[in-house]
Amino acid sequence: MLVRIRTPDRELEAEVPYREGMTLLDALLWIKEHEAPDLEFQYSCRNAQCGTCAVLINGRAGLACEYRLEPGEEVTVEPLRHLPVLRDLVVDWREVTERLRPLSPRSNLDWFRRLDREESERLHELRSCIECLCCVAECPVIRAGSTRNPGPTVLRKAAEEAEKWDRVPELEDVYACTTCHRCAEVCPRDIDIPKKAVETLRARLRERGLGPLKEHREVGRRAVRTGRSVEKKEASFLEEHAGEYGSGDVKALFFTGCLVDYRLPETGRALISLAEELGFRLVVPEDQVCCGSPLLRTGQRDRADRLAFRNLEAFQRVDPDVIVTVCAGCGATLKNDYPELLGERFEWEVMDVTEFLVREVRAHERGFKHSEEVVVTYHDPCHLRRGQGVHREPRRLLKAVDGIEFREMREPDRCCGAGGGVRAGLPELARLMADVKARMVEEVGADLLTTVCPFCEYNLREGLERCEVDAEVLNLTVLLARSL
């Protein structure tokens, strides 16, 4: 078993004898005892309780005491990103802990007794944080070079102390989070920081009349007034294409989302073509409205509630077998938030278009052929991969298209910066993160970048143009329709 240790000051490799149940921390202790006595790293409890042994393991933040090794495995270990390295794998946590200090708990027994059960349970989850800073090491906002986001740990602490604020957090700090869920993905304690902390924090700011940002308020008012979060410029997709298409045993309701309806009608027409060619019944209700995702992510739950009930009426009228989305944000909202917003009244299965095409239609077995030979790469939308757990299906579909050479980019699931209200409220941050992704597309030599999120699509297209990367950007639905 080979362990590579890479630090700013040195690199070393060691062949470590394997024993059953061995952790990476066990391997580091063996290396220190037998190969490199001066190797410095931190650990304490050896039981995933203290967080001190956090490192990068094959490029991903994790606890050395939790990582189980396999016989013959090769592992690369590095210090956490974004923190000054003191020596070898030891980093200086003070840049984060100094931001936490003003938010430290204060004794207030009367306040604690007033908490209802739901609030107490939420705080219990937030307080289970062991401050290992894995989330800080993985945060794509910080990785892109922004100093605006104080990091998931600080935002979690601010939410924990929201009922006892003496000092209101900096607004732009709170909204400089794309809610990409990367922090939750690597958290050893499985804390859902984006939902339980960031969205709660933003909702608290709205309750106190302090948030959201001006641009977010405008989006919220527009969504409630018009049913769409973006302005109408010309005839919408629904005005021209509401109705029923195709035939088959499965009745799918097409939830378009705002951008497909008002900006990207080609994506909607592509799904209609797929329904007619692949054989499923597609119903496009005209009375559907914004799912509420931009409002929920920015703390405007009261407005999102109103939209959810309007959509409920449209869903009840159609009563489909499944609701299909072509937008990752819409899909994640319908799957994860609507059962909470609407309760048992929301009784339908929701599928991303790629899930539906693979699982229900078996489209990857039908055969597609692109009109020319192209190199294609794929961007995983955060609200699809982490929000819905969907990442294999898009790749199965792409690999089923003749004429496409699929190449995986270096970090396909790294956030592009479009979500969580960042593109609307802090566009310079969205641009910074999109440019990072544009360079990855350039590295892989793709002719075409595809994804399943209109927000990502817009942000990535602008990033490619700024960085002068010659690649077309398409929703995967459009790519498939062009390859029928």
N, C-alpha and C positions, 0 to 999 in steps of 0.2 A: 504494500500500500504506500503510495507516494504522496507526501505532503509538501507543497511548495509554499513558502512564506515570502511575500513581497512587501517591502516597506520602503519609504522614501530613502532610507539609508543603506539598505542591503537586501539581497535575495539569498535564500538558502533552500535546499531540498533535502529531504530525509526519507529514507525507506523505513517505515514504521511497521513492526510486526503486528499483525491483526489478532485481536481476540474478540470473541462473540460479545455483542452488545456495546462495543467500544464507541465512545463519542469523540468528537473532534477535540474537546478539551483534554480527554485522556491522551490523545496523540500529541498535543502540544506539551503536556507534562512529560511524556516520554522523551520528546525531542530535547526539552530543557535538561533532563537528567542525563541523557546519553550522547547528545550531539552538540547542543549549543547551550551551555550553562548560563550564558549571559543574555539569552532570549527573554525579552520582557513582554508580559501580557497580564491581563487582570482576570481574576475570578474570585468567588467567595463561596456562595451557597451550594454550587454544583447541582441545583435543583430548579433552575429557571425562575428563581424568586427575586434575585438581586439585580440582574441585568448587567452586571459588570463585565461579563465575558463576551459581549456583543462584538462581532467582527464581520467583515465581508467574507462570505463563503462562496467561492466560484462567482464572485461579482454581486452577490445578493446578501443583504444584511440578515444576520441571524445570531442565535446564541450558540456558542461553541459547546456548551453543556447539553444542548438539545439535539444537535446534529449527529445522527447515527451513521457511522461509517460502514461501508460494505467491503468485503474482501476484494483486493485488487484495485480499489478505487483510487483515482487521482484527484486531489483536492488542492485548490489554490486559496490561501488565506491572506487577507489584507486588512489594514486598519479601516475603521469606518470613514466614510466620505464626509466632507464639509466641516471637519473638526481638526484643529491643530494636532499633529502627531508629536507626542512627547518623546517616545522611544519605541521602536518596533511596532507592536500592536496596541500600544497604550495611547489613548487620545485624551485631549483636554476637554472636559465636558462643560467648563465654566461659561463658554459662550452661550450655551442654552440654559444652564442652571441659574445664571444671573438674571435671565429674563423671567424665570419662574419665581424668583424670590419675592417680588412685589405681589405675587398672587398667592402667597402661602396662606394656609387656612388660619382663621382666627376663631377664638373660642366664642361660641354663640349658641348656647344650648337651647334657648327659646326658639331660635330660628330653626334648628334641627328638628325640634319636636313638631313644628308646624308643617313639615314636609309630608305630602301624601305618599302612599305606598309606591305609586308609579315613579314619582320623582326620586324617592329613596333608592329604588332599584336602578334607575338611570345613573345616579351618582355613584352607586356601588360599582357599576361597570367602569365608569370613568376613573374611579379611585383605585382600580386594580392595576393601573399602569405601574410598571417597575422602572420607568425612565431609563430604559436601555438605549434609547435613541436610534433604534433600528429604523423607525419611521422617518427621522430626520435625515438619515443616510440615504434613504430611498426617495424622498420627496422630489418629484420632477421639477417643481418650481425652483427649489434651491439648486438642483443639479443644473438647471439651465443658466444659472448665474445670477438669479434675482436675489436681492437682499430685502425685498418687501415682505415676503412670507416669513414669520418668525419660527415656523416649523409646527408640525402636528402636535408635538408634546406641549408646546406653549398654548396652542389653541384649545387643546383638551383641558388644560389647567384653567384657562379663562372661562370655559363653559362650566367647569366644576364649581367655580367660585362666582358664577353669574348672579346668584341671589344676594351676594354680599359685596358687590363691587363698591369700592371707594373711588376707583378711577376707571373710566370707560376705556376699553382697548382702542387703539388706533383703528379707525374704520377700514382704511385700505389694507391694513394687515389682515383683518378678519376676512375680507373679500378676495385676498390674493391666494385663494385655494380653489383648485378646479374640481374638488370632490371626486378625484380620480380613483380613490379607494386603494391606491398603492400602499399607503400607510397601514390600512386595515389588513391588507394581504400579508404583510410581513410581521405584523404585531404578534409577539409570542403569547399575549393574553387575549387575542381575538377581539380587541376593542374596535367597534365600528366608529372610528373617529369622525369620518365625514358626516354620518347621519346623527350620531348621538352627541357629538360635540360641535362640529362646524355649523351644521344646519340649525341646531338648537341655539347656538350662540347668535346666529343671524336672526332667528325668530325673536329672541329676547331683545335684541337691539330694535327690531321693528315694534315690539310691544311698548318699548319705552320712547318711541318716536325718534330714535337716533339713526336708524337704518331703514332700508338698504341705501346704496349709492343712488344718486339722482337717475342714472341711466336705468338702473333696475326698477325704480319706481315707475318710470315711463313705460317700460315693458309690461309691468304688472297692470297698470291702468289700461293700456291698449288691449291686453289679452282679455280682460273682463269686458271691456266696451265692445270689441269687435270679434272676439273669439279667436284671434290670432296674435301671436307675440311679435310679429313683424308687420310692417306696413304693406298694404296692398298697392301694387304698381300697375297691374293689368289684370285681365280675366284670370281667375284662379283655376287650378286643376279641377276642383270640385264643381265649379260652375259649368265646366265643359264635359266632365266625365263621370259625374255621380250616376250610379245605376248598377246594373248587374252584368257580369261578363263570364264567359266560359261555362263549362258544365262539368259535372262530376259528382261523386258521392260526398265530398267534403265542401261545406259552405264556410268560406273564410271572409271575415269582415276586414277590409283594408283600412287601417288607421293611418292616414297620410302624414299627420304632423304638419306644423306650420310652414316649414321651408319647402317641402314638396308641393304643398298646396299653392304657395305664393311665389316661390323662386325656382324650384327644380321640377317642373311638371314632367320632364322626360323620365324621371325615376318612376313616377306614377304610371305613365304610359307603358313603361317597360314591364311593370308587374302585370298590367292588363294583358300584354302580349304573351307573357309566360303562362297566365291562366288559360288563355285561348289555345296555346300550343301544347301545353303539358297536361291539360285536362283537369282543372278544378274550378269550382264555382267561386267567383269573387264578387262580393257586394261592397259598393263604395257609397256609404251614407252621406248625404249632403249636409246633414245637421250636426256633424261632429265638429268639435272645437279643439283648441290647444289642450294638450294633456296636462299642462301645469308644471312641467319640469323646471322651466326657468324660474318660476315663482317659488317652488319648493326649495330649490337649491339656494335661493337668496333670502329665505326666511319669510316669504309671503304666503304662508299656508292658508290664511283666511281666503285669499283670492283663489288659490289653487282648489280649495274645497268647492267653490262655486262652479268652476270649470268641470270638475269631476262629476258633479251631479248632472250637468248638461250632457256630458258624454254618456252617462249611465242611461239616460233616456234614449239616445241613439242606439246603444248596444241592446237595450231591451226590445226595441222595435224590430231589429234585425234578428236577434237571438241566434248568433252564429255558432258553429262548432268550434271555431277558433278565431282569435283576433290576431292579424298579421301586421307587423310594423316593418318599415324600411329605415327607421331612425333608432339608433341605439338608446338615445335619451328617452324617447317616447316608450320604447319597449321596457326599459328599466323602471320607468314611472308606473306604467300599467301593471307590471309584474309585482313590483316591490312596494309601491305606495298606495295604489288603489284599494287593495284589500284592507289597508288600514284606514283610508279615507272613507270608503263606502261600506266596509264590513261585509256581511254575508250577501248583500245585494250584488256584489261583484262576483259572479260565478263562472266566468269564462276563462279558458286557457289562453294564454298570450304567447305567441312565438315570434321571434325575429324571422325575417324572410328567409335567412339561410337555414335556420332550424326547420322551418316549414318545408322548404324545398327538399331538404335531405331526408327528414323523418317521415313526412306525410306523402310527398310526391315522388320521392326517390329520384329526383332530377339528376343527380350525379351519375345515375346508371343509364340515362337516356342518350347521352352523347351530345356535345356542343362542338362547334367548329368556328374558330375566329377567322375573320376574312384575311388576316395577314399574320405572319410570325411576329410575336411581340414578347418582350420581357416584362413580366408583371410582378409587382411586389404588393404586399397587403399591410394596411395599418389597422391594428386592433383598437377599436373605440373602447375607451375605459368603461363606459356604461354597457358595453356588450360583453367584453371579456371578464371584467371583474363584477360588473353589475348584474350580469345574467349568466355568467359561466359559459358563454358561447365563444369558442375559438377554433374548434376542429372543423365545424361545418363549412365556414367560408373557404377553408383550404381544400376540403374535399371537392367543393364545387369548382374551384379554380383549376385543380389538377385534372378535372374531368373535361376540360376544354382543349380540344386539339388546336395547335397553333400558338399556345401559350407556354412560355418557359417561366415557371414560377420560381422566384428567388426571394428568400426570406431576408429582410433587412436586419441590421444589427440588433435593434431593440424594437420589435414590431408593436409591443404593447406599451411603449413609453408615451405618456400623455402629450397631445399636440397643443394643449393650452386653450381649447375652445370652450370647455365646459365650466360648470359651477358659477356662471355669471361673469367669468373673467373676460371673455371676448367682448361682452357688452360694457362692463364697468372699468376694466383695466386693459384696454386693447394693446398697449405697449408690451405687457407681459405675455399676452396671447401671441403676439408677433415674435417675441424672443423664443418662445417654446416651439412655435411652428418652424422657425428657421433651423432649430436643432434637428427636427425630423426631416427637413428638406435635405440636409447634408447626408442623412442616412440613405435617402432615396438616391441621391447622386452617387454615393459609394457603391450601391448595388447595381448601378447601371440600368435602371428600369426605364422602359418606355412609357409605362402606365402604372399609376398608383391607384389602387382601389380600396374602398372601405365601405362601411354600412352605417354612416352617420352624416347627415347633411351639414351639421355644424363642423365636424372634423373636415369634411370635404371643402367647405369654404375656407377654413383657416389654413389647411394644407396647400390649397391651390395658390393662395396669396403668398405663402411662405416659399413655394417653388418659384413663383414669379420674382420675388424679391431676391432670391439667391441664384436666379438665372439658371435653374435646373429645368431642362427640356423634357418634361414628362406630363402626360395628361392625367387628370384626376377624375375618377368616375365612381358612382355608387355601383357596388357589385351587381345589383339588380339590372342596371343598364348594360353592363358588360355581358351578362348572360343573355339578355334579350338580343343584343347585337350578334351573339354567337349562335342563335337558333338555326 
